[in-house]
Amino acid sequence: MALISVPFFPQDGTITIEDATGTPISMTVQYEDGDFSCDGWKEDHSADVVVRDRRRIYAVRKGDEEPMTFQFTAHATDMADGTEKTVLDAVMKTGAFSAGVSTWGADADVWMTTVTWTGEQTDFGGGADSTIVLTYCRLSASFSEGQPGTFTVSGTAYLKAAAGISRT
């Protein structure tokens, strides 16, 4: 199949955040800037271990798995809501996400979610849309007032038994 000749533009992407309950608590992030970025792509997500002999490199080996980082910006319309899903509730496991189950496991010490970026391609002749699926994400957010006020959501996508980061 030939590569699609239409590049991704901000209007082509969507971001969803979901937990691991049987029917996931899920939200599509609304009013986001289309600036999703994901850093740290590397073959098998392993660190480079540089081995030296008297300061001279003579080998490079694969080390521990390394997590990836990501970030996006969304317009701030609500800080919290008892029933509607908000960005901060997804980050902090409050509100509509308070009964959520961590993607790391039901008994996990740390709240993690799945973050999925989907890029539209079927409208441009692709057989399917492209995705980046980050299964074990620890999120944090910052708020900044402005025109409009924004949340900057950043996260770390961890691997679990060599799985949890995929793309199509």
Beta strands, then each sheet from edge to edge (+ up, - down):
strand 1: 13-18
strand 2: 26-28
strand 3: 37-39
strand 4: 46-53
strand 5: 56-65
strand 6: 68-75
strand 7: 113-119
strand 8: 130-144
strand 9: 150-158
strand 10: 165-167
sheet 1: 2+ 1- 7+ 8- 9+ 6- 3+
sheet 2: 2+ 1- 7+ 8- 10+
sheet 3: 4+ 5-
end
